[in-house]
Amino acid sequence: MTRNHRLLGALVLALLAASTFLNYLDRQVLSLLAGPVQQALAMDDKAYAGVVTAFMLAYTLGNLSAGWLIDRLGVLRAAPFFVGAWSVAGCISGLAQTMPQLAASRFVLGVFEVGNFVAAPLLVALFLPARQKAFGVGVYTAAAMFGAAVSPPLITGIDAVLGWRAAFLLLGGAGLAWVALWLVLVPRSSPESATASEADAVRDGAIELPRWRDAIAEPRVWAIGFGTMLSYPVWFFYLNWFPKYLTDERGLSTLEMGQRAWVVYLAAGLGCLAAGGVIALIARRGHSPVKARLLAMAGVAVLAPTGAINFFAPPVAVSLVSAAWVAFIHMIWQVTITSLPLELFAPRSLPKVFSVAGIASGVGGIASTWLIGQLVGSVSYRPMFVVMGCAYALALAVLLALLSAGQRRVRVAHV
């Protein structure tokens, strides 16, 4: 790999981190400014729930349109299109005068925001060498965690000075500025090594999925899909419900919770950055890239049940350390399972793989959010920590079974 290609790879990774950072800022504006938005648009809680549901539904369905667009446009053209489209939708949210207008803009936002996470691993595979794939995925995923951490003070600060509409418009404008940078700095065609890399991947036995029906019928695609779907609810739980656990069951005030819960999301960001090093360390012991990732995921499955200590309501400091630990190892899992398809599938097949996995994780997120809400309301938070601790073992068992089924299918086809 030439020096120019290495520099281009670093530039693309920096732009990916920036787009993922903006992605998380844009999606959190509404939740952080729900009060003034509801008041301005005369929305009750049911109407607000409808707007949020519109986003979640679009985000799930958008995985299919994202894969289709990348197949048609190519990832180098699709990536700035996604960012530009969701940025315009974010600006329109700031101009909405009624609840249906806001819901429509959030639906469009969800459709195109998901494209960032379908395109990002493909760009990592295209511009970074094989040994740096997991590191690249970890960097842009850590940027998402950083976005989640800084968005409350940043967005509420903009609202305090300029109002809620300005928050939507300024962040949408930042996304459009990102598109301009991409178009100026990133070449429109694939790097020279991309064709060679793809040929090497196919020659080494990577899985080719020329048609969507092939992707749907391939068990190893569903291995990624179900492995993601069964583990992603853990992050949803710690992101959306752990702060409420601290206030509802552990007696912290909202201010005290805000002063302490940030350590969980900092740990998540550190886990993203550590994942590449963990995989590389395992690979140095002579394991293949695929096996190194599976061993890293097995390590997470073994360590995750320690989070169940919160079932016993330990001191708040212990609860926070436990949650931070789970967030740290979850992101090792997340980065690992996201980079696993880069080793299993040929580059041309990846949009289909990530689209299927994204739909599965979206369905899992919607279902788990509803189920957790029902259980927390009727029982308590405490059993959920046990369930979340066991999720990785189940996800790994299903993933390994489907990977084996895919390999058996190939052997039978060649008999």
C-alpha positions as a LaTeX table, in Angstrom:
\begin{tabular}{lrrr}
\hline
Residue & $x$ (\AA) & $y$ (\AA) & $z$ (\AA) \\
\hline
Met1 & 0.00 & 0.00 & 0.00 \\
Thr2 & 1.44 & 3.37 & $-1.06$ \\
Arg3 & 1.88 & 6.37 & 1.22 \\
Asn4 & $-0.83$ & 8.26 & $-0.68$ \\
His5 & $-3.26$ & 5.41 & $-0.17$ \\
Arg6 & $-2.48$ & 5.31 & 3.57 \\
Leu7 & $-3.11$ & 9.05 & 3.82 \\
Leu8 & $-6.36$ & 8.70 & 1.90 \\
Gly9 & $-7.42$ & 5.88 & 4.23 \\
Ala10 & $-6.72$ & 8.07 & 7.28 \\
Leu11 & $-8.71$ & 10.91 & 5.71 \\
Val12 & $-11.69$ & 8.69 & 4.93 \\
Leu13 & $-11.63$ & 7.25 & 8.46 \\
Ala14 & $-11.58$ & 10.77 & 9.94 \\
Leu15 & $-14.55$ & 11.75 & 7.76 \\
Leu16 & $-16.38$ & 8.57 & 8.78 \\
Ala17 & $-15.82$ & 9.39 & 12.44 \\
Ala18 & $-17.17$ & 12.90 & 11.83 \\
Ser19 & $-20.27$ & 11.63 & 10.01 \\
Thr20 & $-21.00$ & 9.12 & 12.78 \\
Phe21 & $-20.55$ & 11.83 & 15.40 \\
Leu22 & $-23.03$ & 14.06 & 13.54 \\
Asn23 & $-25.36$ & 11.08 & 13.08 \\
Tyr24 & $-25.73$ & 10.67 & 16.84 \\
Leu25 & $-26.11$ & 14.40 & 17.42 \\
Asp26 & $-28.88$ & 14.69 & 14.82 \\
Arg27 & $-30.86$ & 11.75 & 16.17 \\
Gln28 & $-30.71$ & 13.04 & 19.76 \\
Val29 & $-31.88$ & 16.60 & 19.14 \\
Leu30 & $-35.54$ & 15.68 & 19.40 \\
Ser31 & $-35.24$ & 13.55 & 22.54 \\
Leu32 & $-33.20$ & 16.23 & 24.34 \\
Leu33 & $-35.50$ & 19.08 & 23.27 \\
Ala34 & $-38.78$ & 17.18 & 23.47 \\
Gly35 & $-40.27$ & 19.66 & 25.97 \\
Pro36 & $-39.95$ & 22.86 & 23.94 \\
Val37 & $-40.78$ & 21.04 & 20.69 \\
Gln38 & $-43.98$ & 19.58 & 22.15 \\
Gln39 & $-44.98$ & 22.94 & 23.55 \\
Ala40 & $-44.32$ & 24.78 & 20.28 \\
Leu41 & $-46.19$ & 22.25 & 18.12 \\
Ala42 & $-48.96$ & 21.53 & 20.66 \\
Met43 & $-48.03$ & 17.82 & 20.83 \\
Asp44 & $-49.09$ & 15.57 & 23.68 \\
Asp45 & $-47.09$ & 12.49 & 24.74 \\
Lys46 & $-49.00$ & 10.20 & 22.37 \\
Ala47 & $-48.18$ & 12.43 & 19.43 \\
Tyr48 & $-44.54$ & 12.55 & 20.52 \\
Ala49 & $-44.47$ & 8.75 & 20.76 \\
Gly50 & $-45.81$ & 8.60 & 17.21 \\
Val51 & $-42.96$ & 10.78 & 15.97 \\
Val52 & $-40.38$ & 8.59 & 17.73 \\
Thr53 & $-42.00$ & 5.43 & 16.33 \\
Ala54 & $-41.85$ & 6.91 & 12.81 \\
Phe55 & $-38.09$ & 7.34 & 13.20 \\
Met56 & $-37.54$ & 3.82 & 14.58 \\
Leu57 & $-39.65$ & 2.22 & 11.82 \\
Ala58 & $-37.83$ & 4.18 & 9.12 \\
Tyr59 & $-34.43$ & 3.35 & 10.63 \\
Thr60 & $-35.26$ & $-0.36$ & 10.47 \\
Leu61 & $-36.68$ & $-0.30$ & 6.94 \\
Gly62 & $-33.90$ & 2.00 & 5.75 \\
Asn63 & $-31.44$ & $-0.88$ & 5.87 \\
Leu64 & $-32.99$ & $-2.28$ & 2.70 \\
Ser65 & $-32.99$ & 1.01 & 0.81 \\
Ala66 & $-29.42$ & 1.71 & 1.98 \\
Gly67 & $-28.14$ & $-1.60$ & 0.62 \\
Trp68 & $-30.02$ & $-1.09$ & $-2.64$ \\
Leu69 & $-28.65$ & 2.45 & $-3.10$ \\
Ile70 & $-25.09$ & 1.35 & $-2.40$ \\
Asp71 & $-25.47$ & $-1.43$ & $-4.97$ \\
Arg72 & $-26.68$ & 1.12 & $-7.53$ \\
Leu73 & $-24.54$ & 4.18 & $-6.77$ \\
Gly74 & $-21.44$ & 2.61 & $-5.27$ \\
Val75 & $-20.39$ & 3.35 & $-1.71$ \\
Leu76 & $-18.26$ & 6.39 & $-2.63$ \\
Arg77 & $-21.31$ & 8.20 & $-4.04$ \\
Ala78 & $-23.86$ & 6.74 & $-1.63$ \\
Ala79 & $-22.05$ & 7.85 & 1.56 \\
Pro80 & $-22.30$ & 11.63 & 0.93 \\
Phe81 & $-25.83$ & 11.15 & $-0.40$ \\
Phe82 & $-26.91$ & 9.60 & 2.90 \\
Val83 & $-25.33$ & 12.38 & 4.97 \\
Gly84 & $-26.78$ & 15.10 & 2.75 \\
Ala85 & $-30.28$ & 13.59 & 2.79 \\
Trp86 & $-30.47$ & 13.18 & 6.57 \\
Ser87 & $-28.99$ & 16.66 & 7.09 \\
Val88 & $-31.71$ & 18.21 & 4.92 \\
Ala89 & $-34.31$ & 16.20 & 6.86 \\
Gly90 & $-32.83$ & 17.52 & 10.11 \\
Cys91 & $-33.12$ & 21.09 & 8.87 \\
Ile92 & $-36.75$ & 20.46 & 7.86 \\
Ser93 & $-37.43$ & 19.20 & 11.40 \\
Gly94 & $-36.40$ & 22.64 & 12.60 \\
Leu95 & $-38.91$ & 24.25 & 10.24 \\
Ala96 & $-41.85$ & 21.96 & 11.08 \\
Gln97 & $-45.07$ & 23.68 & 12.11 \\
Thr98 & $-47.22$ & 20.62 & 12.84 \\
Met99 & $-46.82$ & 17.12 & 14.26 \\
Pro100 & $-47.31$ & 15.38 & 10.83 \\
Gln101 & $-44.59$ & 17.57 & 9.32 \\
Leu102 & $-42.21$ & 16.71 & 12.15 \\
Ala103 & $-43.04$ & 12.98 & 11.89 \\
Ala104 & $-42.44$ & 13.02 & 8.13 \\
Ser105 & $-39.05$ & 14.74 & 8.55 \\
Arg106 & $-38.01$ & 12.26 & 11.27 \\
Phe107 & $-39.07$ & 9.36 & 9.04 \\
Val108 & $-36.82$ & 10.64 & 6.26 \\
Leu109 & $-34.05$ & 11.21 & 8.80 \\
Gly110 & $-34.30$ & 7.58 & 9.94 \\
Val111 & $-34.33$ & 6.19 & 6.39 \\
Phe112 & $-31.05$ & 7.89 & 5.50 \\
Glu113 & $-29.23$ & 7.91 & 8.85 \\
Val114 & $-29.00$ & 4.13 & 8.83 \\
Gly115 & $-27.13$ & 4.35 & 5.51 \\
Asn116 & $-24.11$ & 5.68 & 7.41 \\
Phe117 & $-23.76$ & 2.40 & 9.29 \\
Val118 & $-24.24$ & 0.29 & 6.16 \\
Ala119 & $-21.69$ & 2.31 & 4.18 \\
Ala120 & $-19.08$ & 2.81 & 6.92 \\
Pro121 & $-17.74$ & $-0.77$ & 7.18 \\
Leu122 & $-17.62$ & $-0.99$ & 3.38 \\
Leu123 & $-15.47$ & 2.13 & 3.25 \\
Val124 & $-13.23$ & 0.69 & 5.96 \\
Ala125 & $-12.78$ & $-2.46$ & 3.87 \\
Leu126 & $-12.09$ & $-0.35$ & 0.77 \\
Phe127 & $-9.52$ & 2.08 & 2.18 \\
Leu128 & $-7.84$ & 0.33 & 5.11 \\
Pro129 & $-5.52$ & $-2.72$ & 5.04 \\
Ala130 & $-6.84$ & $-6.01$ & 6.38 \\
Arg131 & $-5.02$ & $-5.76$ & 9.72 \\
Gln132 & $-6.66$ & $-2.38$ & 10.44 \\
Lys133 & $-10.29$ & $-3.24$ & 9.62 \\
Ala134 & $-11.38$ & $-3.80$ & 13.22 \\
Phe135 & $-9.49$ & $-0.66$ & 14.29 \\
Gly136 & $-11.31$ & 1.37 & 11.64 \\
Val137 & $-14.72$ & 0.08 & 12.73 \\
Gly138 & $-13.77$ & 0.84 & 16.33 \\
Val139 & $-12.78$ & 4.44 & 15.56 \\
Tyr140 & $-16.02$ & 5.45 & 13.87 \\
Thr141 & $-18.09$ & 3.55 & 16.46 \\
Ala142 & $-16.24$ & 5.38 & 19.25 \\
Ala143 & $-17.17$ & 8.65 & 17.51 \\
Ala144 & $-20.82$ & 7.67 & 17.93 \\
Met145 & $-20.28$ & 7.18 & 21.67 \\
Phe146 & $-18.56$ & 10.57 & 21.86 \\
Gly147 & $-21.56$ & 12.09 & 20.09 \\
Ala148 & $-23.89$ & 10.49 & 22.63 \\
Ala149 & $-21.76$ & 11.89 & 25.47 \\
Val150 & $-21.45$ & 15.51 & 24.28 \\
Ser151 & $-24.91$ & 15.94 & 22.77 \\
Pro152 & $-26.75$ & 16.84 & 26.03 \\
Pro153 & $-24.67$ & 19.91 & 26.94 \\
Leu154 & $-24.14$ & 20.93 & 23.30 \\
Ile155 & $-27.75$ & 20.69 & 22.14 \\
Thr156 & $-29.33$ & 22.09 & 25.28 \\
Gly157 & $-26.78$ & 24.92 & 25.15 \\
Ile158 & $-27.82$ & 25.83 & 21.60 \\
Asp159 & $-31.46$ & 25.74 & 22.68 \\
Ala160 & $-30.76$ & 28.04 & 25.63 \\
Val161 & $-29.07$ & 30.64 & 23.43 \\
Leu162 & $-30.84$ & 30.38 & 20.06 \\
Gly163 & $-33.91$ & 28.19 & 20.55 \\
Trp164 & $-34.83$ & 24.64 & 19.56 \\
Arg165 & $-35.29$ & 25.35 & 15.85 \\
Ala166 & $-31.72$ & 26.63 & 15.61 \\
Ala167 & $-30.42$ & 23.35 & 17.06 \\
Phe168 & $-31.96$ & 21.38 & 14.19 \\
Leu169 & $-30.82$ & 23.90 & 11.57 \\
Leu170 & $-27.23$ & 24.24 & 12.82 \\
Leu171 & $-26.61$ & 20.50 & 13.04 \\
Gly172 & $-28.24$ & 19.94 & 9.64 \\
Gly173 & $-25.98$ & 22.64 & 8.24 \\
Ala174 & $-22.94$ & 20.89 & 9.75 \\
Gly175 & $-23.91$ & 17.74 & 7.86 \\
Leu176 & $-24.13$ & 19.65 & 4.58 \\
Ala177 & $-20.67$ & 21.11 & 5.25 \\
Trp178 & $-19.42$ & 17.53 & 5.74 \\
Val179 & $-20.82$ & 16.61 & 2.30 \\
Ala180 & $-18.92$ & 19.50 & 0.73 \\
Leu181 & $-15.68$ & 18.34 & 2.37 \\
Trp182 & $-16.20$ & 14.77 & 1.16 \\
Leu183 & $-16.85$ & 15.87 & $-2.42$ \\
Val184 & $-13.72$ & 18.01 & $-2.43$ \\
Leu185 & $-11.32$ & 15.65 & $-0.65$ \\
Val186 & $-12.34$ & 12.08 & $-1.57$ \\
Pro187 & $-11.87$ & 10.79 & $-5.13$ \\
Arg188 & $-15.01$ & 9.65 & $-6.97$ \\
Ser189 & $-13.50$ & 6.29 & $-7.99$ \\
Ser190 & $-12.26$ & 3.39 & $-5.87$ \\
Pro191 & $-8.60$ & 3.32 & $-4.83$ \\
Glu192 & $-6.29$ & 1.32 & $-7.05$ \\
Ser193 & $-5.88$ & $-1.49$ & $-4.54$ \\
Ala194 & $-9.63$ & $-2.09$ & $-4.22$ \\
Thr195 & $-9.88$ & $-4.34$ & $-7.26$ \\
Ala196 & $-6.89$ & $-6.37$ & $-6.14$ \\
Ser197 & $-8.23$ & $-6.62$ & $-2.59$ \\
Glu198 & $-11.55$ & $-7.85$ & $-3.86$ \\
Ala199 & $-9.90$ & $-10.44$ & $-6.09$ \\
Asp200 & $-7.80$ & $-11.65$ & $-3.16$ \\
Ala201 & $-10.90$ & $-11.91$ & $-0.98$ \\
Val202 & $-12.74$ & $-14.03$ & $-3.53$ \\
Arg203 & $-9.66$ & $-16.22$ & $-4.14$ \\
Asp204 & $-9.32$ & $-16.81$ & $-0.39$ \\
Gly205 & $-12.85$ & $-18.27$ & $-0.24$ \\
Ala206 & $-14.92$ & $-15.21$ & 0.69 \\
Ile207 & $-18.64$ & $-15.73$ & 0.17 \\
Glu208 & $-20.13$ & $-14.28$ & $-3.01$ \\
Leu209 & $-23.80$ & $-13.21$ & $-2.95$ \\
Pro210 & $-24.58$ & $-11.84$ & $-6.42$ \\
Arg211 & $-28.34$ & $-11.52$ & $-5.82$ \\
Trp212 & $-30.52$ & $-10.51$ & $-2.87$ \\
Arg213 & $-32.16$ & $-13.93$ & $-2.91$ \\
Asp214 & $-28.72$ & $-15.46$ & $-2.39$ \\
Ala215 & $-28.18$ & $-13.27$ & 0.68 \\
Ile216 & $-31.56$ & $-14.18$ & 2.14 \\
Ala217 & $-30.91$ & $-17.89$ & 1.62 \\
Glu218 & $-27.37$ & $-17.84$ & 3.06 \\
Pro219 & $-27.21$ & $-19.04$ & 6.72 \\
Arg220 & $-23.99$ & $-17.12$ & 7.35 \\
Val221 & $-25.75$ & $-13.85$ & 6.56 \\
Trp222 & $-28.35$ & $-14.72$ & 9.20 \\
Ala223 & $-25.53$ & $-15.64$ & 11.58 \\
Ile224 & $-24.52$ & $-11.97$ & 11.52 \\
Gly225 & $-28.16$ & $-10.87$ & 11.63 \\
Phe226 & $-29.20$ & $-12.94$ & 14.63 \\
Gly227 & $-25.88$ & $-12.43$ & 16.39 \\
Thr228 & $-26.56$ & $-8.71$ & 16.17 \\
Met229 & $-30.27$ & $-8.91$ & 16.99 \\
Leu230 & $-29.78$ & $-10.95$ & 20.16 \\
Ser231 & $-26.94$ & $-8.81$ & 21.55 \\
Tyr232 & $-27.95$ & $-5.29$ & 20.53 \\
Pro233 & $-30.75$ & $-5.06$ & 23.15 \\
Val234 & $-28.00$ & $-4.98$ & 25.80 \\
Trp235 & $-26.82$ & $-1.63$ & 24.48 \\
Phe236 & $-30.40$ & $-0.38$ & 24.16 \\
Phe237 & $-30.94$ & $-1.31$ & 27.81 \\
Tyr238 & $-27.86$ & 0.45 & 29.13 \\
Leu239 & $-28.37$ & 3.46 & 26.86 \\
Asn240 & $-32.10$ & 4.03 & 27.43 \\
Trp241 & $-32.96$ & 2.33 & 30.73 \\
Phe242 & $-29.91$ & 2.35 & 32.99 \\
Pro243 & $-30.22$ & 6.10 & 33.73 \\
Lys244 & $-33.86$ & 5.53 & 34.75 \\
Tyr245 & $-32.76$ & 2.61 & 36.93 \\
Leu246 & $-30.42$ & 4.94 & 38.81 \\
Thr247 & $-33.21$ & 7.45 & 39.47 \\
Asp248 & $-36.20$ & 5.09 & 39.87 \\
Glu249 & $-34.66$ & 2.31 & 41.97 \\
Arg250 & $-31.37$ & 3.63 & 43.32 \\
Gly251 & $-32.67$ & 6.99 & 44.55 \\
Leu252 & $-30.40$ & 9.35 & 42.59 \\
Ser253 & $-31.74$ & 12.72 & 41.51 \\
Thr254 & $-31.66$ & 13.58 & 37.81 \\
Leu255 & $-28.68$ & 15.86 & 38.46 \\
Glu256 & $-26.80$ & 13.18 & 40.41 \\
Met257 & $-27.51$ & 10.65 & 37.68 \\
Gly258 & $-26.18$ & 13.02 & 35.02 \\
Gln259 & $-23.02$ & 13.62 & 37.05 \\
Arg260 & $-22.26$ & 9.89 & 37.32 \\
Ala261 & $-23.78$ & 8.00 & 34.38 \\
Trp262 & $-21.37$ & 9.51 & 31.85 \\
Val263 & $-18.73$ & 6.97 & 32.90 \\
Val264 & $-20.81$ & 4.22 & 31.25 \\
Tyr265 & $-20.69$ & 5.91 & 27.86 \\
Leu266 & $-17.03$ & 6.82 & 28.22 \\
Ala267 & $-16.32$ & 3.14 & 28.85 \\
Ala268 & $-18.30$ & 2.26 & 25.72 \\
Gly269 & $-16.10$ & 4.57 & 23.66 \\
Leu270 & $-12.94$ & 3.02 & 25.14 \\
Gly271 & $-14.30$ & $-0.42$ & 24.31 \\
Cys272 & $-14.66$ & 0.61 & 20.66 \\
Leu273 & $-11.01$ & 1.65 & 20.53 \\
Ala274 & $-9.83$ & $-1.46$ & 22.40 \\
Ala275 & $-11.60$ & $-3.95$ & 20.12 \\
Gly276 & $-9.04$ & $-3.80$ & 17.32 \\
Gly277 & $-6.21$ & $-4.39$ & 19.77 \\
Val278 & $-7.99$ & $-7.37$ & 21.35 \\
Ile279 & $-8.54$ & $-8.99$ & 17.94 \\
Ala280 & $-4.96$ & $-8.29$ & 16.87 \\
Leu281 & $-3.62$ & $-9.77$ & 20.11 \\
Ile282 & $-5.58$ & $-12.99$ & 19.57 \\
Ala283 & $-4.56$ & $-13.15$ & 15.90 \\
Arg284 & $-0.88$ & $-12.93$ & 16.86 \\
Arg285 & $-1.25$ & $-16.30$ & 18.55 \\
Gly286 & $-1.69$ & $-17.87$ & 15.12 \\
His287 & $-5.47$ & $-17.70$ & 14.70 \\
Ser288 & $-7.15$ & $-16.70$ & 11.45 \\
Pro289 & $-8.97$ & $-13.33$ & 11.28 \\
Val290 & $-12.35$ & $-15.08$ & 11.54 \\
Lys291 & $-11.34$ & $-17.31$ & 14.44 \\
Ala292 & $-9.73$ & $-14.36$ & 16.26 \\
Arg293 & $-13.05$ & $-12.52$ & 16.11 \\
Leu294 & $-15.04$ & $-15.53$ & 17.30 \\
Leu295 & $-12.66$ & $-16.00$ & 20.23 \\
Ala296 & $-13.01$ & $-12.31$ & 21.16 \\
Met297 & $-16.80$ & $-12.69$ & 21.12 \\
Ala298 & $-16.54$ & $-15.85$ & 23.23 \\
Gly299 & $-14.52$ & $-13.88$ & 25.76 \\
Val300 & $-17.30$ & $-11.27$ & 25.95 \\
Ala301 & $-19.91$ & $-14.02$ & 26.43 \\
Val302 & $-17.91$ & $-15.39$ & 29.37 \\
Leu303 & $-17.33$ & $-12.01$ & 31.01 \\
Ala304 & $-20.74$ & $-10.37$ & 30.45 \\
Pro305 & $-22.65$ & $-12.18$ & 33.26 \\
Thr306 & $-20.68$ & $-10.12$ & 35.79 \\
Gly307 & $-23.18$ & $-7.35$ & 34.99 \\
Ala308 & $-25.85$ & $-9.39$ & 36.76 \\
Ile309 & $-24.42$ & $-8.14$ & 40.08 \\
Asn310 & $-26.96$ & $-5.31$ & 39.81 \\
Phe311 & $-29.68$ & $-7.88$ & 40.54 \\
Phe312 & $-28.52$ & $-7.66$ & 44.17 \\
Ala313 & $-28.68$ & $-3.84$ & 44.29 \\
Pro314 & $-25.06$ & $-3.26$ & 45.35 \\
Pro315 & $-23.77$ & 0.22 & 46.28 \\
Val316 & $-24.34$ & 2.77 & 43.52 \\
Ala317 & $-20.61$ & 3.01 & 42.82 \\
Val318 & $-20.50$ & $-0.76$ & 42.20 \\
Ser319 & $-23.54$ & $-0.49$ & 39.91 \\
Leu320 & $-21.80$ & 2.20 & 37.88 \\
Val321 & $-18.55$ & 0.23 & 37.60 \\
Ser322 & $-20.49$ & $-2.87$ & 36.58 \\
Ala323 & $-22.46$ & $-0.97$ & 33.93 \\
Ala324 & $-19.28$ & 0.64 & 32.60 \\
Trp325 & $-17.66$ & $-2.79$ & 32.36 \\
Val326 & $-20.61$ & $-4.21$ & 30.41 \\
Ala327 & $-20.61$ & $-1.17$ & 28.10 \\
Phe328 & $-16.86$ & $-1.64$ & 27.52 \\
Ile329 & $-17.08$ & $-5.33$ & 26.58 \\
His330 & $-20.32$ & $-4.82$ & 24.63 \\
Met331 & $-18.52$ & $-2.45$ & 22.30 \\
Ile332 & $-15.75$ & $-5.01$ & 21.82 \\
Trp333 & $-18.51$ & $-7.40$ & 20.77 \\
Gln334 & $-20.19$ & $-4.78$ & 18.58 \\
Val335 & $-17.03$ & $-3.80$ & 16.72 \\
Thr336 & $-16.07$ & $-7.46$ & 16.33 \\
Ile337 & $-19.40$ & $-8.61$ & 14.89 \\
Thr338 & $-19.46$ & $-5.58$ & 12.59 \\
Ser339 & $-16.00$ & $-6.37$ & 11.23 \\
Leu340 & $-16.66$ & $-10.13$ & 10.95 \\
Pro341 & $-18.51$ & $-9.84$ & 7.60 \\
Leu342 & $-15.47$ & $-8.04$ & 6.17 \\
Glu343 & $-13.58$ & $-11.33$ & 6.59 \\
Leu344 & $-16.41$ & $-13.67$ & 5.54 \\
Phe345 & $-17.95$ & $-12.03$ & 2.48 \\
Ala346 & $-16.70$ & $-10.59$ & $-0.81$ \\
Pro347 & $-16.85$ & $-6.77$ & $-0.90$ \\
Arg348 & $-19.62$ & $-6.68$ & $-3.52$ \\
Ser349 & $-21.82$ & $-8.76$ & $-1.20$ \\
Leu350 & $-21.37$ & $-6.62$ & 1.91 \\
Pro351 & $-24.25$ & $-4.13$ & 1.33 \\
Lys352 & $-26.68$ & $-7.05$ & 1.34 \\
Val353 & $-25.15$ & $-8.55$ & 4.48 \\
Phe354 & $-25.23$ & $-5.31$ & 6.46 \\
Ser355 & $-28.76$ & $-4.56$ & 5.29 \\
Val356 & $-30.05$ & $-7.89$ & 6.61 \\
Ala357 & $-28.10$ & $-7.49$ & 9.87 \\
Gly358 & $-29.40$ & $-3.94$ & 10.26 \\
Ile359 & $-33.02$ & $-5.00$ & 9.85 \\
Ala360 & $-32.52$ & $-7.79$ & 12.38 \\
Ser361 & $-30.98$ & $-5.41$ & 14.93 \\
Gly362 & $-33.74$ & $-2.87$ & 14.32 \\
Val363 & $-36.44$ & $-5.47$ & 14.92 \\
Gly364 & $-34.59$ & $-6.61$ & 18.03 \\
Gly365 & $-34.31$ & $-3.03$ & 19.27 \\
Ile366 & $-38.00$ & $-2.26$ & 18.78 \\
Ala367 & $-39.11$ & $-5.55$ & 20.36 \\
Ser368 & $-36.72$ & $-5.31$ & 23.29 \\
Thr369 & $-37.67$ & $-1.69$ & 24.01 \\
Trp370 & $-41.32$ & $-2.70$ & 24.26 \\
Leu371 & $-40.59$ & $-5.86$ & 26.27 \\
Ile372 & $-38.26$ & $-4.13$ & 28.72 \\
Gly373 & $-40.87$ & $-1.43$ & 29.28 \\
Gln374 & $-43.47$ & $-4.08$ & 30.10 \\
Leu375 & $-41.21$ & $-6.02$ & 32.46 \\
Val376 & $-39.84$ & $-2.96$ & 34.25 \\
Gly377 & $-43.35$ & $-1.67$ & 34.79 \\
Ser378 & $-44.67$ & $-4.93$ & 36.22 \\
Val379 & $-41.60$ & $-6.38$ & 38.00 \\
Ser380 & $-38.45$ & $-4.26$ & 38.36 \\
Tyr381 & $-35.17$ & $-3.52$ & 36.62 \\
Arg382 & $-33.25$ & $-6.14$ & 38.57 \\
Pro383 & $-34.10$ & $-9.28$ & 36.52 \\
Met384 & $-33.15$ & $-7.44$ & 33.34 \\
Phe385 & $-29.50$ & $-7.34$ & 34.41 \\
Val386 & $-29.51$ & $-11.15$ & 34.54 \\
Val387 & $-31.17$ & $-11.42$ & 31.11 \\
Met388 & $-28.67$ & $-8.99$ & 29.59 \\
Gly389 & $-25.77$ & $-10.91$ & 31.09 \\
Cys390 & $-26.91$ & $-14.10$ & 29.34 \\
Ala391 & $-27.67$ & $-12.48$ & 25.96 \\
Tyr392 & $-24.18$ & $-12.85$ & 24.53 \\
Ala393 & $-23.95$ & $-16.59$ & 25.17 \\
Leu394 & $-27.25$ & $-17.11$ & 23.34 \\
Ala395 & $-26.19$ & $-14.81$ & 20.49 \\
Leu396 & $-22.85$ & $-16.60$ & 20.12 \\
Ala397 & $-24.49$ & $-20.05$ & 20.14 \\
Val398 & $-26.92$ & $-19.03$ & 17.38 \\
Leu399 & $-24.15$ & $-17.36$ & 15.38 \\
Leu400 & $-21.88$ & $-20.41$ & 15.53 \\
Ala401 & $-24.75$ & $-22.75$ & 14.62 \\
Leu402 & $-25.62$ & $-20.70$ & 11.54 \\
Leu403 & $-21.97$ & $-20.37$ & 10.49 \\
Ser404 & $-21.67$ & $-24.16$ & 10.69 \\
Ala405 & $-24.91$ & $-24.59$ & 8.73 \\
Gly406 & $-23.51$ & $-22.36$ & 5.99 \\
Gln407 & $-20.28$ & $-24.36$ & 5.81 \\
Arg408 & $-22.20$ & $-27.65$ & 5.64 \\
Arg409 & $-24.33$ & $-26.22$ & 2.87 \\
Val410 & $-21.20$ & $-25.45$ & 0.83 \\
Arg411 & $-19.76$ & $-28.94$ & 1.40 \\
Val412 & $-23.02$ & $-30.58$ & 0.31 \\
Ala413 & $-23.17$ & $-28.38$ & $-2.80$ \\
His414 & $-19.68$ & $-29.57$ & $-3.82$ \\
Val415 & $-20.34$ & $-33.26$ & $-3.28$ \\
\hline
\end{tabular}
